[in-house]
């Protein structure tokens, strides 16, 4: 084959590939309105061993767990798309209360970059983009809950998702703005966050990924009856890892707060039917009090935590990668998965005099993905809590067996 003929063949192949790619791209952003309903329902049951009060007090029993069943989450909403535009509205109903979940508009600049604005979970850590109903350990990690890593906030985000790199950058207004107008807050709390991910391998059955997330935020405020602005504050808390009962185990209110800084490295590894997920959390809140005309620095509040999760598919193919979420995809229908997880959270800062509590939680979860819409889960967990003011600084231990049937569409 002569060089001239080879050149003509390559040119023809390139032209043919381009001709096929242009209609595909046009079809991806077709100027046609598409609307799809979405929803979910969770059906939970739980047994607590032993059932009864967590501790006894001199004048009676402490918080008490009761065996029972619940429908802790029902959601209805819709997704819509038109050309480069997408939108989502999702409303949740639980325990006789309605609340907004995701409400946003998104513009796809191209297949690798998009802008999104509204009320949703902004990029911070490995579990940011995955729905609470898709957590492989059934309940969210204690650290994600306490450090508000996956909490929804008003804001706008830019996401870049291409090849080995994933990055998300957000400008945020605290979720208080969903329930209180700005004048009632006096001074709106604002934040900025970013998640940076490097993933040299992210194919089916072979994933190596490391990431870093950062978050900075100004303090929250309230306005008293005389119109005076309160000192800054932050408040963090989380319940025991069950939805059939709601009892707080960690709680910290940080008064005289000025600003918050959060930092979280993450690691994701997968090989065939085995996967490891891990994340560390560090939070520092600077504090300063006013004494007359002067301002006095106070000891900063610091909290930290970590979790590790080992996942294995007993039945099913290798783990696959969810590109736009920078995490593992839900296993295929008829897959059986076993998940062992451990979580540690230290919300007590003795230097600051704030006793939020220290918790250890170990769990074993069996997940059966019946089909694309229905999943069954069975979980055992052991939770140990100490040094928590919300629990009268008493040591508390809880064994829990939970089951869930969930339906998503």
Secondary structure, 3 states (H helix, E strand, C coil): CCHHHHHHHHHHHHHHHHHHHHHHHHHHCCCCCEEEEEEEEEEEEEEEECCEECCEECCEECCEECCEEEEEEEEEEEEEEECCEEEEEEEEEECCEEEEEEEEEEEEEECCEEEEEEEEECCCCCCCCCCHHHCCCCCCCHHHHHCCCCCEEEEEEEEEEECCEEEEEEEEECHHHHCCCHHHHCCCCEEEEEEEEEEEEEECCEEEEEEEEEEEEECECCECCCCCECCCEEEEEEECCCCCCCCEEEEEEEECEEEEEEEEEEEEEEECCEEEEEEEEEEEEEEEEEECCEEEEEEEEEEEEEEEEEEEEEECCCCCEEHHHCEECCCCCCEEEEEEEEEEEEEEECCCCEEEEEEEEEEEEEEEECCCCEEEEEEEEEEEEEEEHHHCCCCEEEEEEEEEEEEEC
